[in-house]
Amino acid sequence: MMDLQFTCELDDMGVLVVDEGFVDNQWGIAGPGPSTQQSRTHGPVGFDLPALLNDVNVAHTNPPPIPPPIPPPIPPPPPPPPPPLIPPPIVEFENTWRKTAREEVYRTIAGAGQKIRKCIPTFDNLREEQERQKKAPWDPFASLDEWELARWLVVHGISKSAVDEFMKLNIIRNNLNLSFTSRHTLYNRINALPGGPEWKNDIVTVYGNRRNRKGKRLCEKLEVWFRDPIAIVKDLLARPEFADLLVYEPRESYLDDTLQDRVYHEMWTGDWWIELQKRLPYGATLMPLIFSSDKTCLTNFSGNKQAWPVYLTIGNIPKGTRRLVGSQATVLVGYLPVSKLKCCTAGEAHQQAEHWLFHTCMRKMLSTLEKAGSEGVEVECSDGWVRRCYPVLGAYIADHPEQCMIACCKQTTCPSCKVPSDKRQDNQLWELKTQREVGAEVLARSLGVNSKTFESNGYKPVGCAPFWYSLPHADIFSSLTPDLLHQVHKGLFKDHVYSWCRTLVDDDELLDDRYSTLPPHPSLVLFNYGVTSLSQTTGRQHKSMEKSLAAVIVGQVSPETVRAVQAAMDFIMLASLTSHTTSTLLWLRETLDTLHALKWVFLHPKVRDDFNFPKFHALVHYINAIQSRGSLDGYNSEISERLHIDLAKNAYRASNKREYLKQMTAWCYRLDTVFRRDAYIQWSLNLVPRSHTPAKISRLVSHKAIFESPCGVTIALPKAPSFPSMSISKLETRFRITNFEAMLHRFLHLTCPHLVPMVTGHEEFDGFAKIDLLIDPKLDPYAEQVEDSVRASPAPTGSVANLVIQDAEDENDEPSTGRFDTVLIRKHPENALEFGMSNHLVARLSVIFRLPAHFDFDEPLALVEWFTEPVLDQVSGLNRYLVKPVD
């Protein structure tokens, strides 16, 4: 056990006396220092001990008496009363209701986001300076083409030796006439460009409980690299590409004028921002800081190198932009040190040293937030106005072990609330922990004061004050937002529900057969060899397995088990929505109630004895988290997992593997500089920023023909038909269709009667194996458009059908077997907002074709085989619909 007994007492003046080896710049405690030092330091250490002890249930044994305070001197006479002041405006809602572009109705807090004075935006200022000096936007590079090459060499992680080798190629050296001739000259030009916030490092010394031969404690000196978070958020608010996206005030939003259905999607629609805005001064602008951190491996097979990046973004930027890696809206703020801490023995001492190291480094990293969060700081925003902004910790994205480290609690407890250790399986909300209470107990324990409730509450000693203890306006326990990737997709589904079902089915071969024979779909991963043999799975694979699990286990487990799995999967799907309303939150509540009501089906000797574990309990916090901070897709650790590739793994590969953190920070700074200059060049040339071109739209633009359907579906045809110039007889033979001409007559008679005489039976039609669709999501209007593809393709002539369906990669390739997809067709396209099976019919595609050019009818057509209207299966109770082909 690490020796963390602090020598502390009150001297004759009532001032806390602490061993000098423990004194920290802020809290007076920095960890276990050398015990041989006998000198003492007098002075306040950042808190009032009597007030601290009032917040803690202290177990005293003969506490030392506190001497009575010295009587204060007689005060001077009071000054004359000041003149009456104008009372500050009351911070409440405005009386005006406004509408968004999506017809939502909202109101905001009076004075929120108030403009102070005009300023010159960053890019405008830079352009004026370049025009004065008669420089081009890409200066110091000779041309735009040369800048494009330099950008490519830096952004794509080309190694230093490879850049030098590239510059020595004869075709480059003799033909391009570049202004830089080596990696050194290229990097010098990049480094001459204006960059972002500077990197700095600090040394943190960890004293362990192991001693050397002389009896002295072993210690380890570690580096922490970080940037000023205030400088980072100032830079984010000043970036011109976000000028039309930033939101500076909270919004209480409703779906329509009836004000019945509250809407929650972005962070500014949540209750937390609204309530905090009321406590800030009139005219203040809140900057919610969203942190995320996660350890990641830098080496694949050997070396065992790890990094611990910390990322930062702000809630003023829409979550869709924050999720785009290319938008640079989520920024690397620092690297926490990772060490095996060999100066400590294994066990509790090692864990406590790790926690102390984490909180100490985070406190150093966020030290500038205390003053700025209390007093505010003036920020030049990208819309050309200065605002007084208050940076406040709004959310922290982390997996469960790291959440517990942040909350200073054991991993078997809930990091957010006070649920008893034997009540985690109940469908019940418990009171959230408070910063004052937990922080006081942890800090008192660090000073050697034992609390009666420290162990029973599941707290962990960290040897110092938690990093969040002094952050103004922060509430760390409500800021630990649910993590969809680790808590739901990997936790609830993969580690628990799927594992339970696999045990109950007890037939891996059957599960593999069912998963491998599912029909392909663009949103699903095809498991051609089943799922039971998968050792490492991704979040995308988990999501695909979730959509099919209930159907796969039907007939192999009890109907109650299927309904329990359906409830769990429904909860996951609803929790993942990008926009919530009062109605969807009621559905989420109902699915959670159903899951708890049916969880007994998994009580099996080989499955579960109970459900008293933290990830199952965490589900009760989802609704409150959505109401507080908005929809949970904005706080998914998938964002940080993706950033690890660019800002950790690629940065490490670009280093020489020695003192790699220093080189990684230099590489990230250079990369950030290139992105800044590229954004400026794109802006100055009035081009669309590279990162703001949606991938789905860009893929559709490459198609030859794009059509908009009446119900909001974008249809894209391939560049060339898969089955060109087919006569009616050839079409009927190839696609096994009868009476094609008669059905075409009937369709044209109902829709375009003037075209009926043009059908002679000698026409040739172009057929298409598939079409791509972009569908506007109606249940979730803030989600991205759903990308879909439907196929109607017969087996190639003369081919032998394979048992495994292989999805063709090229748009003109045919699958090795015939494939005719089943589709849903809206009965009434004008009622596109209606969802559910009541507004849909079911059909199977038979052929996708276009009329000949002389018909002057450009839209593609499809021949379908109808099924009967969907009927809810009332017998099984599995909430499924039954259909069959129409005779």
N, C-alpha and C positions, 0 to 999 in steps of 0.2 A: 504494500500500500504506500503510495507516495506520501511523503511527510509534508502535509499542507497546514501544519499548526502555525498560525500566525501569532506573533508576539504583539499584542495590542492592549493598551490600557489608557486610562485618562490621567493626565498629570494634574498638578495643583490648579491649573487655569481652566480645567475642563476641556482641554484639547487632546485629541486622539494621538497616541504615540505608537508608531509602527516601526518595526525593524526596517532599516534603510534598504536592505536587500529586496524588500517587497514593494518599494515605493514606485508607483507608475505616474506618468505625467498627469493623468486625469483622475484615476481612482485610488492611487496609492497602493495598488496591489497588482503585480505583474507576473506572479508565479513564484515558485519556491526558489529563493535566492540562496546564496552560500550561508550556511548556518554558523560559520566561524566568525562572521562580522559582528562586532559587539556595539558599534556606534548606533546611535538612534537619531531619528529625524523628527522634529516637532512641527506641527502645522496641520491645517485642515486638509483632508484628502478627498474633497469633492462631495461629501455628504455629512449629514448631522447624525451621529451615532444614536443619541436618544430617540430621534424620529425614526431611524431605521429599525430600532428594536421594538418600537410600537407596532410596526407592521409584521412582526414575526412572533410566533408563539415560542418564547425562549424557555429552555429548560435550564434554569439557573441553580447552581449549588453554591450557596453562600456568596452571592455576587458582591463585588467590592463596593463599599459605599461611595456615592458621588458627593464630593464636597459641595457645600452650598455656594451658589454663585456670588461673586464680588458685587456689592451694591453699585449700580451705575451712578455716575456723577449727576448732580442736579442739572436738568436740561435747561437751556436758555429759553427765554420767553418765545412763544410761537410767533412766526411772521404774520403779517396781516393777510387776511384771506384773499386769494386771487380773484380776479374778475370772473363772473359766471361764464362758463364755456358752453358752446353750442353742442348739445348732445349728439353723439354719432348716430348716423342713420341705423334704423333697425334692420338687421340682416334677415329678411324673410323672402317668400316667393313674390315674384311680380304678379300683377293682376292681369297681365297680357298673355294670351295663349297664342302660340305660333305653330306653323306647320313645316314639316320637313319635305324633301323631294319625294319621299315615299308616303306622303299624306298622313304621317304620324302627327299627333297633336301633342305639344309639350309646353311646359313653362319652366322658368329657371329662377335662380336666386337673384334678387335685385343687387346690382353692382358687381356681380361676379365677372371676372375677366376684364375689368375696367382698363381702358387705354389711358396712358399718362401723357405721352407726347410722341411726336413723329420721330422716325429714325430712318437711316438709309439701309436697305437690306444688303446682306453680305455680297451677293453677286453684283448688284448694281454698283456698289462701292469698288469692287475689283475691276469691273469693266471701265468705270470712269478713270481709274488709275492707269489701266492699260492704254486707253485712248489718249491720255495725256502723254504717255511715253511712246505712243505709236507702236504698240506691240500687238501681236495676234493672240487670240485666246489660247492657243497651244504653246505659246512661248514658255520655256526656252527651247522647244523643239522646232525644227526648221519648217515642218509642214504638218497638216492634219494626218497625212499618211504615216509620217514618221511617229507621230504621237500614238496612232493606232498600233503600230508595231511595238513601241515601248510599253504600252498598256498591256498588250498580250503577253509579253515576256514576264511582266511582273505579276499579273493577276493569275496566270495559270500555273504558278508555282514552279517555273523552270529553275532547276538548280543552278548554283553559281558557276560550276564548271561547264554545264551545258550552255549557259548564256555565252561564256567566253568562246566555247567551241563554235557556237552558232555565228558569232561575230567574225570568226576567222575563215568562214566558208568563202570560197572565191566568188560565188554568185552574189553574196551579200556585200563583200568588201569591194568588188569591182563594179557592181551595177547600181547599187542603191545610193551610194555616196551619203551615208548617214553622218549626222553631226556627232554621234557617239560611236566609239570604236571598240569598247570593251564593257564588261560588266561594271568596272569601277567608274568609268565616265557616265554610264547610264544611270547608276545609282546616285551619282553626284547631282545629276540634273533633276532626278526625282526628289532628292532631299532639299533642293533649292526651292521647291514649290511650297506654298503655305500649307501647313498640316493642321491636325486637330490637337486636342489636349496632349501635353507632353507626358511621357512616362517617368516615373520615379520609383525608387526602391528603398526599402528599409530593412534593417537587420533585426530579427527577433531571436532572442536567446531563450532556449527551453532548458531548464534545470531538471534533471531526472532524479530518481531515488536510488540509482546505482552509484557506487563510489569506486574511485581508483585505489591503487595500493597505498596512497598517502592519506586515504580517508576523505578526500575531497569529492564533492558531487560532480558527476559527469554532466556536461552540458552540450548542447548542439545549437549552432548558429545557423539560422535559416533566413532566406531572402523572401520578402513579399514584394511583388511588383504591382503597381496600381496607378490609376489616373484619378484626378480630382472629379468626383461625380457631379459637382456643381458646374464645372467647365463642360462636362459632357452634355448635361441637359440644356445648358445655354446654347451649345452648338446645335443640338437637335431642334430646338425651337427656332433657331435662326436659319435653318436650311430651306432654301427657296422651293425645293421640290415638295415640301410639306405645307406650303403656304395655304393651299386650298383644302387641306385635310385636317388641320389642327382645330381642336375644340377647346375653348378656354373656360367654359362654364358647365355646371351640372344641369341635367335635364330630367324632369319628371315626365316621362313620355307615356302616351296612351295610343291604342291602336286607331281610334277614330274619335269623332266629336262626342260620342256618348260617354267618354271617360270611364268606361266599365272595365276594359282590358288593359292593365298596365303592361308596358313593354320593357324588357331587359335585354340588352345586347352589348353595347359598348360600356366601358367602365363609367362613363359620365351619366349613364342611365340608372346606376345603382344607388341604393340608399346611403352608402358610406360617404360618397362624394357630396351628396346633398347635405347630410348632417354635419360633416366637417366644414363645408363652406359656410354654414351658419355660424360656426365658432370663430372663423377667421375675420379679420377686420374688413370693413366695407370696402369694396373695390379690389379685394385680393384675387389673385389667380392661383389656383391650386395646381401643382405639378405632381401628380401621383407617380412615385418611382416604383417600377416593377423590376425586382432583382430575380435572377435565377442563377443557380450554381449546381455543378455536378462533376464529380471526378470522371476522367476518361483516360483510357490507355493510349499511349503514344506509339507503342510498338505492338506489332501483331503477334510475333512468335517468340521473340526473345528480348532481353533487356529490361523488362518489367518497369519501364518508364511510365510515369503518370503525370497528368497535369490536372489542375483544379481551377478551371476558368470561372469567373464571375461576370455575368452579363447584366446590362442595364438598359431599360427603355422607359418610356413615359406613357401614362394612360391617356394623354391628350391626343396621341396618334391613333387612328383607327386600327383595330386588331388585325384586319386584313392586310394592312401595310406592314405592321410589326411582324407578321408571319413570313413575309417575303424576305428571303435572305438577301436578295439583290438590292432591296430598298435601303439597306444600311440603317434601319430604324432601331435595331437591337444591337447595342455596342458592347464590345469587350471593355470592362472596367478594370480588371486585374486578374492576377494569377495567385491563388493561395498556395503556400508551400505544402508539398507532399513529402513526407519522410516516414521512415520506419521507427524513428525515435528510439534508437538503441541505447540511449541514456536512461531509459525506463525499463523496468521489468514488465513482462507480459501480464495482462489482466487489467484490473481496475485502475492501477496507476497509469498504465499506458493509455487507457481510454480517457482518463481525466486530463492527461497531458495533451492529447489530441483535441479535446474540447477547448481547453485553455488556449491552444494555438489558434484554433478557428476563430474564437471570439475576440482574441487580441488582435489578430490580423484584420478582421472585419471592422473592429472599432477604429483601427488606424485608417482603413480605407474610407470609412464613412464619417471621419471626424469633422469635415467641413459642413455636414448637414445640420449640426446642432444649432449654430448661429443662424444659418440661412433659413432653417425651418421655423425658428422662433421669430426672427425679425423680417424675413422676406428678403429678396434680392431683385434688383431691377434687371430685366432681361430684354434685349432687343429681339423682337419676334419677326418671323419671316414675312408678315403682312405689312411691315413698315411701322409698327407701333411698339412703344416700350410699355411693359407691364411689370407690376410688382408681384413676383411669383414666390410661392411657398413650397419648396420641395419637401414632400412627406412620403415616408415609406408606405406604399399602398398595397403591395402584394409581393410575396416571395414564393417563387416556383422551385420546388425541390421534391425529391422522392421521400418516402417515409423515413428512412434512417437519417437523412439530412434534416428533415423537419424536426425530428426528435432532438438532434444536436442543437438546432437553432432554439428550440423551446426549452432546452436544458431538462429533458425528461427521458425516462427509459423507453426503449423501443416497444415494450409491451403495453404502453399507455397511449392515450390519445394526445397528440401534441397541442390540441386546441381547447379541449373542454375538460371538466372535472368529473367525467364519468368514473364511477367506482370500478375497481378491477374485475368485479364479478357481474357487471351490468352491461358489458360492451355488446352483448348479443340482443339487447332489447331495442325495440323501435321507439326510442325516446331521446329527446334533446336534453342536454344538461347545460348548466351555466358555463359560459366561456371563462377561461382563466384571464387574469388581469396582469398587465405589466408591472404595476406597483407591487402586487402581492408576490408574484413569482420572482421578480427581480430582487425584491428585498430579502426573500428567503435564500436565494442563491448567493447573493452578495454577503449576507450574514454568515452563511456556511463557509464562504471563502475566508472570512475573518475569524474563523474558529468558534463561532457562536452556534450551538446546536439547537435546532428547532424540533418541537414535538411532532410536527406534521411533515417534515421534510421527506422522510422515507415513505410514509404512508401515501403521500401524494404522488410518488413516483418520480421525484425530481432527481437530477444528477448533478453532483458537484462539478464545477468547471474551474474553480480556482481564481476567478475574477468576476467582474461585473459583466453580464451579458451585453453584447454589442448594441442591442436595441434599447437598453434600459434608459438611456438619456436622450433618445431621439424624440424631438417634440412632435406631438399630435399623432404618434404612431401607436398602433395596436397590433403587435406582432401575431397574436393568437387568432385574430380574424383575418390577418393578412396571409396566413398559410393556406392558400387556396387549394382546392382539390386538384389532383393531377390525373387527367384522364388516361394518360399513357401507362403510368405505373400502378395507379390505384384501380382502374377499371379494366382496361384492355389486357394488361398483363396480370394484374392482381386478382380482381374479382373473377374475370373470365378464365384466363389461361391457368393460373395457379390453383383455382378453386372449382368453379362450376364445371369447366371442361374436364378437369381431373376427376371430379365426383361422378360425372356422367360416364366417363370411360370405365371407372371401377364398377358402376352399376350395370352397364351393358356387358362388360366382361367378355368382349369379343372384338379384339383389335382388327381382325381381318374384315369383319363386317363393317366397322367404322371406316376403314380404308376404302372398301369397295363403294360405300355410299358417297363418301367425299370425292372419290376419283371419277364417279359417273355423273356428278352434277353438271347441268348444262353451263357452258361458258357464258360469262358476262363481263363487260369492261370494268365493273367495280369489284370483281372477285378475282382472287388468285386461284388458278387451277392447280389442284393437288393431284397430279396424275398418278402419284404413287402413294396416296393416302397421307395421313397426318400423324399417325402414331409413331412413325420412325423419325420424326423431326426432332433434332436435339436443340437447335438454336432457332428461334422464331422471331420475326419482326412484328412491329405494331401493325403493319399492313396485313400480314398473314393472320394475326389475331382478329382483326376486323372482318376479314373474309370468313373465318371459321365461325364467328359469332352469328353471322347472317343465316347460316345453314344448320347450326347445331340442333335447334328444336325439330327441324324436319328430319334430320339424320337419325335421331334417336326414337322417332315415333315407331311404336310396335315392339320396341325392345325394353321399354321401361313403362311404369304405370302412367296413366293419363295425368295424375296429379304431379308427377315428376316433370312431364312435358310442360304443364302449365307453370310450374315453378321456374323452369328454364326460360319459358316465354316471358315471364315477368322480369327475370334478370336481364334478358336481352332487350326487352322494351325499355327498361331503366337505362341501360347503356346507350341505346339509340336516342332517347329523349334527353339524357344528360349531355349528349354530344351536339345538340342543336346549337346553331350559331345565334339564334334569337329566341327568346322566351316571352310568353305572355302569362297573364294570370291563369288562363286555361291550360297551357302546357305544363305549368307548375302543378296544377291540380292533377293532371294525368301522371306526372312524375311521382307525386305523393301516392296516388292510387297504385301504381306499379310497385312502389316500395312496400306499401301495406300488403299487397298480394304476395310479394316475395317473402315477407316475414310470416304471413299466415301459412305459407306452404313450405317453409324451410325444413319442417320436420321430416319431409320425404328423404332428406339426405342424412338423417340420423341413422347410421348403419355402422355395424362394427368395423367394416372395412373402409368407411367413408369419413364420417365425422362423429365425434362424441358431443360437441357443442359448437357454437358459433361465436365464442367469446374471444375474438381476435380483432386487432385494430382496423384492418382494411374493411372488414364487414361493418364495423361500427361507423366508419367514416362516411358511409352512404347517407346517414341521417343529416349530415352537414351540407349536402349538396344544394338543397333548396335555399337555405339561408345564404349560402355563398353566392348563388346566382342573384338573389335579391340585393345583396350587399355590393358585389363587384361586377355584375353583369354576367353574360354567358361564359361558360368555362373553357371554350375553345381558345379564348385569349390568354389562358394561363396553362397551356399544355406544354409539358417538358419536351415535346417533339421539336419545338423551336430551338432549344439549347442543344439537343442531340444533333440537329442538323448543323448548327454553328460550330460544333466541335470539329467538323471536317475541315473547315476553312481556317479557323482561328486557333486550332490546337494541333491537329494531326498534320495538315499541310505546312503549318508554321514550323513544326518540329522537323519535318523532312527537309525543309529548306536550311536547317542549321547543320553545323558539323558535329552535332551530338555532344559537344562539350560546352558546359555553361549555357545550355540550350535555352533557358528561360530568357536570358538577356537577348539572345539572338531572335527568339520568337517575338519579343516585344518590338524589336527593331523591324522585323518583317511585317508585323501587323500594322505598325505605324506607317511604313512605306505603302502598304496595300491601301490603307485608309486615305493616304495622300493622293494616290492614283484615282481612287473613286471620287474624291472631292473634285479634282481637276477635270475628270471626265464628265461629272455632272455639270460643272460650269461650262465646259465646251458645248455639251448638248443644249444647255439653256441658252447660251449666246448665239447658237446657230438655229435656234427655234426648232430643235429636233425633239422627238419623244424620248425621254430617258430610257436607257436600256432596261432598267429594272422594272419599268412600269408597263411593259408590253406583256399582256396576259398570254401565257403559253397556249391555252386552248384556242383563243381567238387567232393567234398567229398560225396555228396548224390549220384552222378552217380557211384562213385567207388563201392558203396555198391550193385549195380546191378550185375547180373551174366554175362550179355553179353553187350558189348559196341562196336559199329560199327561207322566207319567214312564214310560218303557218299562223292561222288565226288565233291559236291558243298559246302563242308565245314560245313555240319550239323552232329553233333554227335548224334547218336541214341542209346538209352539205353532201353533194354527190362527188364521187371520185373524178379524177381528171379524164379518165377514159373508161368506157363501158367494159365490163367483164365479159359480156356476151353480145358482141356487136352484130347488127344487121340480121336479126332472126326473123324468119317468116313465121306466120301464125302456126303452121304445122310443125316447124322445127321447135318453136317455143313450147307448144303443147307436149311434144315428145320429150324434150329435154327436162321440163319441169313437171311432167306427168299431170297435165291440166286438161280438162275437157271443156268444150263450149266456151273457149276464151273469147271468140268473136261475138257470141251472143251476150256475154256478160259485159263486154266493152260497149256494145250497142246500148244496153240498158243504162250503164253509167252515163254515157254521153247524152242520152235522151233526158235524163233527170237533171244534168248539170249544164250541158252545152248542146242544146238541140240542133244548133246550126252546124255542128260538126258531124252529125250522124250520117248525112249523105256522103261524106268523104271516106267512110270506111267501106272499102271494096273487097277486102279479103286478100289483097296482094301487097299489103304494107309490110315493111320490115321495121322491127322494133329493137332498140338497144336495151339490153338487160344489165342489171348491176348486182353484184354479189352482196354488197352492203351499202348502207348509207350511215353517215355520222349525224348525231343529234346533240344539240345543246338545249337543255330543258331548264326553264326557270323554276326553281323550287318554290312551291306555293305554301307548304307548311312552314317553311323556314326562309322568309324573304331576304334575309341578310346572308344566306349561304351563297357560295359560288354556284354558277350554273353547273348542272349535272351533265357530265359528258357520257354519252351512250352511243352504242352502235347496234344496229340490227342487221341480220343477214337472211338472205333467201338464196341459197346456193346449192345446186345439186352436186352429187359426187362427180368427179371428172370422168369422162367417158372412158370405159375400159379399165378403170382403176379398181383395185381391191380395197374395200373399206377396212381401215385400221380400227383396232379396238380402242385406241387412245385418240381422242379428238385433239388436234393440234391447231391452235389459233394462228392463222396466217399473219405474218408481220407486214407484208406488203399489201397495199390496198387492192391490187389487182390479182393477187394470188388467191387461189381457191383452197379451201380446206380439203383434207384428204378424204373426208366423208361428207355426205350431204348434210346441210344444216338449214333448217327453216325455223326461225325464232318465233316464240310466242310474244305477243304484244298486248298492251292495254290501250284501248281507244276510248276517248272521251265521248259520252253521248251528246253533250251540249258544250261545244268549245267555248261558248260565251260565259259559261259558269266555271271558268278555269280555277277559281279560288276554292271550289268545292273539292275536297279530297275524300278518299275512301272508295270502296268498291261500288257504292250506289250510283256514282256518276261515270262508271266505266263498263265497257264491254271487253270480252276476251276473244282474241283471234290468233290464228297462226299465219304467218306470211307464206305466200305461195310463189310470188315473183315480184320484183321491183323493176319497173321499166319506164321508158319515156316514149311519148307519141312521136311519130316522124316529124321532121322540121316543117313540112308544108301544112301541118295542122295548126301551127302558130300557138302551141300550148306547151309552155316551157316547164311547168311544174312536173316533178316525178309522180308516178302513180304506183299503187301497189294492189295486187290481187290477194285477198285474204280468205281464209277458211274460218267461218264463224263457229264459236262455241256457244253453248247455252248461257243464259244470264247467270252470274255467280249467285249461288245460294249458300247461306251460312249453314255449316254443319252443326245442327242442334244436338246430335247424338253424342259425339265424342267430347264436346265441350272444349275443343282445342283451338277455337277461334280461327278456323280455316274455312275456305270457300270451295265449293264443289262445282265443277263444270264438266261438260262432255261435248264432243263434236255434234253439230246440228246435222240431223239426218238429211 
